[in-house]
Amino acid sequence: MRFWSREGDPAVANLRKRLDSFYQESDNNYQAFESISRQDDYWGLVIQAIRRLNLETRENRQCRVLEFGAGRTGFADALGALRKDVYFAVQDVTVRNKEHLREVADRVYLGDVSSIDASFDVIFSTFVWEHVTHPEATLETLLQRLEPGGSLFLICPRYDWLGYVPPALRHLGRSQGLWLSLWLQLSRLPSRLRAGAGTFWIVKEPAVFHTPTWFRDSDAVHLVSRGDLRSYLQRRDLSIRDCWPDKGSFRANLLERALKLCVEIRKP
């Protein structure tokens, strides 16, 4: 397939190297490196799970929490008084945020998620899942690192609506983008028809490498689909629970549900 492929394709492995080089550059104006991230409305969902686990099962020990793809996270501050009850670890693919992460976290993992060597009660990411080049391998690692009874939260854009052109494909032009949107939906039919056939498509030549300047999510190479994720989890006898935050109005909540993936996966 010309425009997207599965994570086993050698072109995807090469894409990972190219993206890592891009994130290491000092002059690409990548917003994740410019200011502290605050996602309090989404993090509220994670904090609810931490409170639940503290009440139910923690037995006087800290709740162990991992944020993967943390960037310049402000989650430690968002915890407030709950911070003392949480062992907070972070993971990121680049060393550019190393000093910040060491200041706010109890443990820092730099590099691929496969470097994580501990288990956690809650694992989460906010607006990172769409940037992952190996989603199936990443899911396997995170589920292995999740304690029984724990929760994994994935919060990010979704690209599974007919007519919506994912940002990573927008350098191809609107007319071709609309055609690719149809093609993308057809390619997902197997995962709609049977459990276990989930396909995590990865854009091999994203817009970030073909436009003069970076724009938001031009590097969002994983074409996130709720249906693909659901099919994959069914194969593992796991289910997902939608958990969007309340955005305050009917229109905002409708757009949130149409354009975002906000799910909790609980490990039995």
C-alpha positions as CSV (number, residue, x, y, z in Angstrom):
1,M,0.0,0.0,0.0
2,R,1.5,3.3,-1.0
3,F,0.4,5.8,1.7
4,W,0.1,3.7,4.8
5,S,1.3,0.3,6.1
6,R,1.4,-1.9,9.2
7,E,4.1,-1.6,11.8
8,G,6.0,-4.7,10.6
9,D,6.9,-2.8,7.3
10,P,10.6,-1.9,7.2
11,A,9.5,1.6,6.0
12,V,7.8,2.1,9.4
13,A,11.0,1.2,11.2
14,N,12.7,3.8,9.1
15,L,9.9,6.3,9.8
16,R,10.5,5.9,13.5
17,K,14.2,6.9,13.1
18,R,13.3,9.9,11.0
19,L,10.7,11.1,13.6
20,D,13.2,10.6,16.4
21,S,15.7,12.8,14.5
22,F,13.0,15.4,14.0
23,Y,12.1,15.5,17.7
24,Q,15.8,15.9,18.6
25,E,16.2,19.0,16.5
26,S,16.3,22.3,18.3
27,D,14.7,24.6,15.7
28,N,11.6,22.8,14.5
29,N,9.2,24.9,16.8
30,Y,7.5,21.8,18.0
31,Q,4.9,23.0,20.5
32,A,5.3,20.1,22.9
33,F,8.8,21.4,23.8
34,E,7.8,25.1,24.1
35,S,5.6,25.1,27.3
36,I,4.2,23.0,30.1
37,S,1.3,20.8,29.0
38,R,-1.9,21.1,31.0
39,Q,-4.8,18.8,30.1
40,D,-6.7,19.0,33.3
41,D,-10.1,18.1,31.9
42,Y,-8.7,14.8,30.5
43,W,-6.4,14.2,33.5
44,G,-9.5,14.4,35.7
45,L,-10.5,11.0,34.3
46,V,-7.1,9.6,35.3
47,I,-7.3,11.1,38.7
48,Q,-10.7,9.6,39.3
49,A,-9.2,6.2,38.7
50,I,-6.3,6.9,41.1
51,R,-8.7,7.9,43.8
52,R,-10.8,4.7,43.2
53,L,-7.7,2.5,43.3
54,N,-6.5,4.2,46.5
55,L,-9.8,3.5,48.2
56,E,-10.2,0.0,46.9
57,T,-6.9,-1.8,46.7
58,R,-3.9,0.2,47.7
59,E,-3.4,-1.0,51.3
60,N,-1.4,1.9,52.5
61,R,1.0,2.1,49.5
62,Q,1.3,4.7,46.8
63,C,-0.7,4.3,43.6
64,R,1.9,3.6,40.8
65,V,1.2,5.8,37.8
66,L,2.9,5.9,34.4
67,E,2.5,8.7,31.8
68,F,3.9,7.6,28.4
69,G,4.9,10.2,25.9
70,A,4.9,12.7,28.7
71,G,6.7,15.6,27.0
72,R,6.6,18.7,29.3
73,T,3.9,17.3,31.4
74,G,2.1,19.3,34.1
75,F,0.3,16.2,35.5
76,A,2.3,16.2,38.8
77,D,0.9,19.7,39.6
78,A,-2.6,18.7,38.5
79,L,-2.5,16.0,41.2
80,G,-2.4,18.6,43.9
81,A,-2.6,17.2,47.4
82,L,-3.0,13.7,45.9
83,R,0.7,13.9,44.7
84,K,2.0,12.4,48.0
85,D,-0.1,9.3,47.5
86,V,1.2,8.7,43.9
87,Y,4.4,7.2,42.6
88,F,4.7,9.0,39.3
89,A,6.8,7.7,36.5
90,V,7.1,9.1,33.0
91,Q,8.4,8.0,29.6
92,D,9.4,10.0,26.5
93,V,11.2,9.2,23.3
94,T,13.4,12.2,23.3
95,V,15.9,13.6,25.9
96,R,14.9,17.2,25.2
97,N,12.5,17.2,28.2
98,K,14.8,15.3,30.5
99,E,15.5,18.0,33.0
100,H,11.9,18.9,33.4
101,L,10.8,15.3,33.7
102,R,13.4,14.7,36.4
103,E,12.0,17.6,38.4
104,V,8.4,16.4,38.3
105,A,8.6,12.6,38.3
106,D,9.8,9.9,40.6
107,R,11.2,7.9,37.7
108,V,12.1,8.8,34.1
109,Y,12.3,6.4,31.2
110,L,13.9,7.8,28.0
111,G,13.5,5.9,24.8
112,D,11.0,3.3,23.6
113,V,8.4,2.0,26.0
114,S,10.1,-1.4,26.0
115,S,12.7,0.1,28.4
116,I,10.0,0.3,31.1
117,D,10.9,-2.3,33.8
118,A,8.2,-1.8,36.4
119,S,4.5,-2.4,36.8
120,F,1.8,0.2,37.4
121,D,-1.8,0.6,38.6
122,V,-2.6,3.4,36.1
123,I,-1.1,4.1,32.7
124,F,-2.1,7.0,30.5
125,S,-1.3,9.3,27.6
126,T,-2.8,12.5,26.3
127,F,-2.5,13.3,22.6
128,V,0.4,10.8,22.1
129,W,-1.2,7.7,20.8
130,E,-1.6,9.2,17.3
131,H,2.2,9.7,17.2
132,V,3.1,6.1,17.9
133,T,4.6,4.2,15.0
134,H,4.3,0.7,16.6
135,P,0.8,0.8,18.3
136,E,0.4,-3.0,18.6
137,A,3.8,-3.5,20.2
138,T,3.2,-0.5,22.4
139,L,-0.1,-1.9,23.6
140,E,1.4,-5.2,24.3
141,T,4.1,-3.6,26.5
142,L,1.7,-1.4,28.3
143,L,-0.7,-4.2,29.1
144,Q,2.1,-6.3,30.4
145,R,3.2,-3.4,32.7
146,L,-0.4,-2.9,33.9
147,E,-1.3,-4.5,37.3
148,P,-4.4,-6.7,37.4
149,G,-7.4,-4.4,38.2
150,G,-5.5,-1.4,36.8
151,S,-6.5,1.1,34.1
152,L,-5.0,2.2,30.8
153,F,-6.2,5.5,29.4
154,L,-5.7,6.5,25.8
155,I,-6.8,10.0,24.9
156,C,-6.1,11.4,21.4
157,P,-7.7,12.4,18.1
158,R,-9.4,9.7,16.0
159,Y,-9.3,9.5,12.2
160,D,-12.1,7.1,11.4
161,W,-14.8,9.3,9.9
162,L,-15.5,9.2,6.2
163,G,-14.6,12.5,4.6
164,Y,-12.2,13.6,7.4
165,V,-8.6,13.9,6.1
166,P,-6.0,13.1,8.8
167,P,-3.4,15.9,9.1
168,A,-0.6,13.6,8.2
169,L,-2.1,13.2,4.7
170,R,-3.0,16.8,4.0
171,H,0.1,17.6,2.1
172,L,-1.4,15.5,-0.7
173,G,-4.1,18.0,-1.5
174,R,-7.8,18.1,-0.6
175,S,-9.2,16.2,-3.6
176,Q,-6.7,13.3,-3.2
177,G,-7.2,13.5,0.6
178,L,-10.9,12.9,0.3
179,W,-10.3,9.9,-1.9
180,L,-7.8,8.6,0.6
181,S,-10.4,9.0,3.3
182,L,-12.7,6.7,1.5
183,W,-9.9,4.2,0.7
184,L,-9.0,4.3,4.4
185,Q,-12.5,3.4,5.5
186,L,-12.6,0.5,3.0
187,S,-9.3,-0.8,4.3
188,R,-10.8,-1.1,7.8
189,L,-13.8,-3.2,6.8
190,P,-12.1,-6.5,8.0
191,S,-11.7,-5.1,11.5
192,R,-15.4,-4.1,11.5
193,L,-16.5,-7.6,10.4
194,R,-14.6,-9.8,12.8
195,A,-12.9,-9.6,16.1
196,G,-9.2,-9.8,16.2
197,A,-8.7,-8.3,12.8
198,G,-7.8,-4.8,14.0
199,T,-5.5,-2.9,11.7
200,F,-3.3,-0.1,13.0
201,W,-2.4,1.9,9.9
202,I,0.7,4.0,9.9
203,V,1.4,6.8,7.4
204,K,4.8,6.1,5.8
205,E,5.4,9.6,4.4
206,P,3.6,12.1,6.7
207,A,3.1,15.8,6.0
208,V,5.7,16.8,8.6
209,F,8.4,15.8,6.1
210,H,6.7,17.4,3.1
211,T,5.7,20.9,4.2
212,P,7.9,24.0,4.8
213,T,6.9,24.2,8.5
214,W,5.4,22.0,11.1
215,F,1.7,22.2,11.7
216,R,-0.4,20.6,14.4
217,D,-0.5,16.8,14.0
218,S,1.4,16.8,10.7
219,D,3.4,14.1,12.5
220,A,0.4,12.1,13.7
221,V,1.4,9.0,11.8
222,H,-0.9,6.5,13.5
223,L,-4.3,6.7,11.9
224,V,-6.2,6.1,15.1
225,S,-9.5,4.2,14.8
226,R,-11.7,3.2,17.8
227,G,-13.0,0.2,15.8
228,D,-9.5,-1.1,15.2
229,L,-8.6,-0.8,18.9
230,R,-11.9,-2.5,19.9
231,S,-11.2,-5.4,17.6
232,Y,-7.7,-5.8,18.8
233,L,-8.8,-5.8,22.4
234,Q,-11.6,-8.3,21.7
235,R,-8.9,-10.7,20.7
236,R,-7.3,-10.2,24.1
237,D,-10.7,-10.6,25.9
238,L,-10.5,-7.0,27.0
239,S,-13.0,-4.2,26.5
240,I,-12.9,-0.4,26.3
241,R,-15.0,2.1,28.1
242,D,-15.6,5.5,26.6
243,C,-15.0,8.2,29.2
244,W,-15.1,11.7,27.5
245,P,-15.0,14.7,29.9
246,D,-17.9,17.1,30.0
247,K,-17.1,20.0,27.7
248,G,-20.0,22.2,28.9
249,S,-22.3,22.3,25.9
250,F,-24.1,19.9,23.6
251,R,-22.1,21.0,20.5
252,A,-18.8,20.7,22.3
253,N,-19.6,17.3,23.7
254,L,-20.8,16.1,20.3
255,L,-17.6,17.2,18.6
256,E,-15.6,15.6,21.4
257,R,-17.2,12.3,20.8
258,A,-16.9,12.5,17.0
259,L,-13.2,13.6,16.9
260,K,-11.6,12.2,20.0
261,L,-10.7,8.8,21.4
262,C,-11.1,8.9,25.2
263,V,-11.1,5.4,26.5
264,E,-10.3,3.4,29.6
265,I,-9.1,-0.2,29.3
266,R,-9.3,-2.1,32.6
267,K,-7.1,-5.2,33.1
268,P,-9.1,-8.1,34.8
